[in-house]
Amino acid sequence: MTRIVIVGASLAGLNAAQALREAGYSGSITLVGDEPHAPYDRPPLSKQFLIPGTERESLALADTALLGLTEEYGRRAVHLDVRNRAVHLDSGRVLEFDQLVIATGVGARQWPEPVPRQGVHTLRTLDDAYGIKQDLNSGVRRVLVVGDGFIGSEATSTARSLGHEVTLAGKGRAPLNRAIGDDAAGFVSRLHREAGVTVLPGVRVTALHGSQRVTGATVNDDRLVPADVVLLALGDQPHTAWLADSGLKIDRGLVTDVHARTLDTNGEPLPHIVAAGDVTRFPHPHASGLVTLGHWSNAVEQARVAAATLLRPDAPPVYRPVASFWTTQYGVKFRAVGLPDQADRTEVHEFDLARRRLDVAYYRNDQLIGALTANRAARIVAYRSQLAEALSLLGIQPARMSIASVR
Ligand SMILES: Cc1cc2nc3c(=O)[nH]c(=O)nc-3n(C[C@H](O)[C@H](O)[C@H](O)COP(=O)(O)OP(=O)(O)OC[C@H]3O[C@@H](n4cnc5c(N)ncnc54)[C@H](O)[C@@H]3O)c2cc1C
């Protein structure tokens, strides 16, 4: 019987297992994760899950009990032996495999020095979210969010909706500007300010204060921002340390080809070791170099391609997705397709803050490569079709998932 091991028990790992079973694979599947939980959904962690009364059930993903898996939670993979096809766990156990799926995602970047014992958080896991939730709902007033990416911006919106005084400090010209460009980021920035958030763009937080509990932070070496809670949303680091001596190609993430196969250090694909989700970096025709798509739909779609590649190594499917993601802030649901962060030019077709409507198209070398809208569902579907058409003209069948199916 074939043995498949999946390392990383989250969205990509679970979807790989589901896809294998749906395709009729009846061999053994062992799902290993270092968190003490079965797979759960992360996007609510910076949004509704922080609001009192929202329970763990709201994070439910597919029920693993229906998939016939051997589940190993609270166990970390510490070494991959490619030659002997074995994953070594921190318990000392060795899992032999015929085929392997790597879906170890990313972790929150940490503050480089020791931090006060209470009140300082990062946000990546359910346990992180429990800690923040407890702090936000225990009467604190002043919240400082350090980092103006998606998680920082979303958590700011949630903390503000809970009535806290919130300061959002980030290096960019406006929250999210590196991901969605200056125009759309200007829209997000105005939502924050309209809601009463103090937005500090273009700054660097240089020190955290407090010994037992945090009392504040210094910004740009000279300005003190008092705070009872600090959320460090400093970006991600791929979980690849356990692969350091494996011989797999790593370049700010685990490098895969367009079939989700990992590569050896000579760039040769390993057909029995695939990878999916946030941990990966792979080629895409709308980008220069490799891309990481740290979004929900990528974890789902790439995992399904990875599973198909294992089952059909002689005719592996091609993964060239029309990327898609969403973010919800102040009740406004932004939907994006393509690769807005790769654009060299944008066109703003609508910017109506009062009606919460936004429509921005992103171009690279005068070719449409992405779009972002708010409250314009039909337009995002049209943009998606255009992007899918452009990819199919390149002779590539884009991964099949409609924007409507992504929430
Ligand atoms: C707070 C938050 C909000 C988000 N909101 C959105 C959103 O609104 N829209 C959107 O599109 N996306 C959003 N995302 C991103 C989305 O959740 C991720 O893209 C998705 O979770 C990626 O899934 P993954 O399985 O690749 O990785 P992960 O979910 O990171 O899972 C990887 C798992 O592997 C485990 N692991 C790591 N190393 C090892 C090891 N050595 N051994 C065993 N296990 C290991 C990790 O602990 C983790 O459980 C959000 C993410 C976060 C954190």
The ligand as an SDF file (V2000), in Angstrom:
LIG
                    3D

 53 58  0  0  0  0  0  0  0  0999 V2000
   -4.8750   36.2250   10.9250 C   0  0  0  0  0  0  0  0  0  0  0  0
   -4.9220   35.8130    9.4760 C   0  0  0  0  0  0  0  0  0  0  0  0
   -5.8950   36.3420    8.6370 C   0  0  0  0  0  0  0  0  0  0  0  0
   -5.9550   35.9770    7.3020 C   0  0  0  0  0  0  0  0  0  0  0  0
   -6.9200   36.5200    6.4950 N   0  0  0  0  0  0  0  0  0  0  0  0
   -6.9700   36.1860    5.1950 C   0  0  0  0  0  0  0  0  0  0  0  0
   -7.9570   36.7570    4.3430 C   0  0  0  0  0  0  0  0  0  0  0  0
   -8.7820   37.5670    4.7750 O   0  0  0  0  0  0  0  0  0  0  0  0
   -7.9690   36.4000    3.0280 N   0  0  0  0  0  0  0  0  0  0  0  0
   -7.0580   35.5060    2.5140 C   0  0  0  0  0  0  0  0  0  0  0  0
   -7.0920   35.2260    1.2940 O   0  0  0  0  0  0  0  0  0  0  0  0
   -6.1170   34.9230    3.3030 N   0  0  0  0  0  0  0  0  0  0  0  0
   -6.0500   35.2550    4.6220 C   0  0  0  0  0  0  0  0  0  0  0  0
   -5.1050   34.6930    5.4350 N   0  0  0  0  0  0  0  0  0  0  0  0
   -4.1050   33.7570    4.8310 C   0  0  0  0  0  0  0  0  0  0  0  0
   -4.5670   32.3140    4.8610 C   0  0  0  0  0  0  0  0  0  0  0  0
   -5.0910   31.9750    6.1040 O   0  0  0  0  0  0  0  0  0  0  0  0
   -3.3390   31.4630    4.5320 C   0  0  0  0  0  0  0  0  0  0  0  0
   -3.0080   31.7350    3.1890 O   0  0  0  0  0  0  0  0  0  0  0  0
   -3.5570   29.9750    4.7380 C   0  0  0  0  0  0  0  0  0  0  0  0
   -3.8020   29.6780    6.0850 O   0  0  0  0  0  0  0  0  0  0  0  0
   -2.3350   29.1950    4.2510 C   0  0  0  0  0  0  0  0  0  0  0  0
   -2.4960   27.8500    4.5460 O   0  0  0  0  0  0  0  0  0  0  0  0
   -1.2420   26.8480    4.6320 P   0  0  0  0  0  0  0  0  0  0  0  0
   -1.8450   25.5210    4.9670 O   0  0  0  0  0  0  0  0  0  0  0  0
   -0.3920   27.0100    3.4460 O   0  0  0  0  0  0  0  0  0  0  0  0
   -0.3480   27.3870    5.8360 O   0  0  0  0  0  0  0  0  0  0  0  0
   -0.6750   27.6090    7.3560 P   0  0  0  0  0  0  0  0  0  0  0  0
   -2.1200   27.9390    7.5240 O   0  0  0  0  0  0  0  0  0  0  0  0
    0.3480   28.5690    7.8410 O   0  0  0  0  0  0  0  0  0  0  0  0
   -0.4270   26.1940    8.0330 O   0  0  0  0  0  0  0  0  0  0  0  0
    0.8180   25.5750    8.1360 C   0  0  0  0  0  0  0  0  0  0  0  0
    0.7640   24.6220    9.3090 C   0  0  0  0  0  0  0  0  0  0  0  0
    1.9590   23.8460    9.3530 O   0  0  0  0  0  0  0  0  0  0  0  0
    2.4440   23.8490   10.6910 C   0  0  0  0  0  0  0  0  0  0  0  0
    3.8790   23.5780   10.6890 N   0  0  0  0  0  0  0  0  0  0  0  0
    4.8820   24.4430   10.3930 C   0  0  0  0  0  0  0  0  0  0  0  0
    6.0810   23.8270   10.4830 N   0  0  0  0  0  0  0  0  0  0  0  0
    5.8290   22.5550   10.8470 C   0  0  0  0  0  0  0  0  0  0  0  0
    6.6540   21.4250   11.0960 C   0  0  0  0  0  0  0  0  0  0  0  0
    7.9880   21.4890   10.9660 N   0  0  0  0  0  0  0  0  0  0  0  0
    6.0650   20.2590   11.4750 N   0  0  0  0  0  0  0  0  0  0  0  0
    4.7160   20.1740   11.6000 C   0  0  0  0  0  0  0  0  0  0  0  0
    3.8720   21.2210   11.3580 N   0  0  0  0  0  0  0  0  0  0  0  0
    4.4300   22.3920   10.9800 C   0  0  0  0  0  0  0  0  0  0  0  0
    2.0790   25.2320   11.1890 C   0  0  0  0  0  0  0  0  0  0  0  0
    2.1270   25.3470   12.5870 O   0  0  0  0  0  0  0  0  0  0  0  0
    0.6700   25.3510   10.6500 C   0  0  0  0  0  0  0  0  0  0  0  0
   -0.2520   24.7320   11.4920 O   0  0  0  0  0  0  0  0  0  0  0  0
   -5.0140   35.0430    6.7850 C   0  0  0  0  0  0  0  0  0  0  0  0
   -4.0280   34.5080    7.6300 C   0  0  0  0  0  0  0  0  0  0  0  0
   -3.9750   34.8900    8.9580 C   0  0  0  0  0  0  0  0  0  0  0  0
   -2.9080   34.3300    9.8600 C   0  0  0  0  0  0  0  0  0  0  0  0
  1  2  1  0
  2  3  1  0
  2 52  2  0
  3  4  2  0
  4  5  1  0
  4 50  1  0
  5  6  2  0
  6  7  1  0
  6 13  1  0
  7  8  2  0
  7  9  1  0
  9 10  1  0
 10 11  2  0
 10 12  1  0
 12 13  2  0
 13 14  1  0
 14 15  1  0
 14 50  1  0
 15 16  1  0
 16 17  1  0
 16 18  1  0
 18 19  1  0
 18 20  1  0
 20 21  1  0
 20 22  1  0
 22 23  1  0
 23 24  1  0
 24 25  2  0
 24 26  1  0
 24 27  1  0
 27 28  1  0
 28 29  2  0
 28 30  1  0
 28 31  1  0
 31 32  1  0
 32 33  1  0
 33 34  1  0
 33 48  1  0
 34 35  1  0
 35 36  1  0
 35 46  1  0
 36 37  1  0
 36 45  1  0
 37 38  2  0
 38 39  1  0
 39 40  1  0
 39 45  2  0
 40 41  1  0
 40 42  2  0
 42 43  1  0
 43 44  2  0
 44 45  1  0
 46 47  1  0
 46 48  1  0
 48 49  1  0
 50 51  2  0
 51 52  1  0
 52 53  1  0
M  END
$$$$
